[in-house]
């Protein structure tokens, strides 16, 4: 393979788009794959052009890595243009999955990861804690100090969250002033200290508004629920329970935490009814 060159920025973007389309094809053929997970094991993704479906399947069978990807470790000095293309792809992926203002994950990525983690928690009977937090009276901050100041508050909270969570955790901005945390393998008693650290950090600081000397303080309300993987549930059920906990905080003055262990009473009752029915039929 010759060292590829690009005559223009448009040519390079076209090649990047072709690679992204191939990436999507391979992901569909290989099942559900999180690009962030898979790319951590890749030296470089090679652009495979002029290959028909049969050739792709043959290469997949011969591959010793994740079957959803056809990868090739390429010499950076020999293929500098492809290395540059890979950087562009990573930037595109980041733009797709990240919130531009805070740098946290966006709502779409949050939903995909939560679906996966709920399924994983049930399969391996592991704890999973989901938390949602709202900035209290955020509209008042925007109305009083202006939207640039509101944006600075959002960025400040995003930075605090990133400093406090583990590498295995996921933090997302899922709405205007709404944030969410997915904590795999974490139960209620390990997650609550994290929430209090976040709240203590928020309470101890003031955010300086841009283009003015004005500083603002803010607080957050946090609702959380821990799923223990005992009965099969959906991500929507877990979100609903977390929303209920968050509502309790807001009803009792805000600036606090409400966390519970998720009890899927509906599913448990259904299991009992099924067992009784089988006993009567048996």
Secondary structure as GFF3:
##gff-version 3
##sequence-region A 1 282
A	DSSP	alpha_helix	9	30	.	.	.	ID=ss1
A	DSSP	alpha_helix	35	39	.	.	.	ID=ss2
A	DSSP	alpha_helix	53	62	.	.	.	ID=ss3
A	DSSP	alpha_helix	80	97	.	.	.	ID=ss4
A	DSSP	alpha_helix	107	124	.	.	.	ID=ss5
A	DSSP	beta_strand	128	135	.	.	.	ID=ss6
A	DSSP	alpha_helix	138	145	.	.	.	ID=ss7
A	DSSP	alpha_helix	147	164	.	.	.	ID=ss8
A	DSSP	beta_strand	170	173	.	.	.	ID=ss9
A	DSSP	beta_strand	178	184	.	.	.	ID=ss10
A	DSSP	alpha_helix	188	203	.	.	.	ID=ss11
A	DSSP	beta_strand	207	208	.	.	.	ID=ss12
A	DSSP	beta_strand	215	216	.	.	.	ID=ss13
A	DSSP	beta_strand	220	227	.	.	.	ID=ss14
A	DSSP	alpha_helix	235	251	.	.	.	ID=ss15
A	DSSP	beta_strand	257	261	.	.	.	ID=ss16
A	DSSP	alpha_helix	265	281	.	.	.	ID=ss17
###
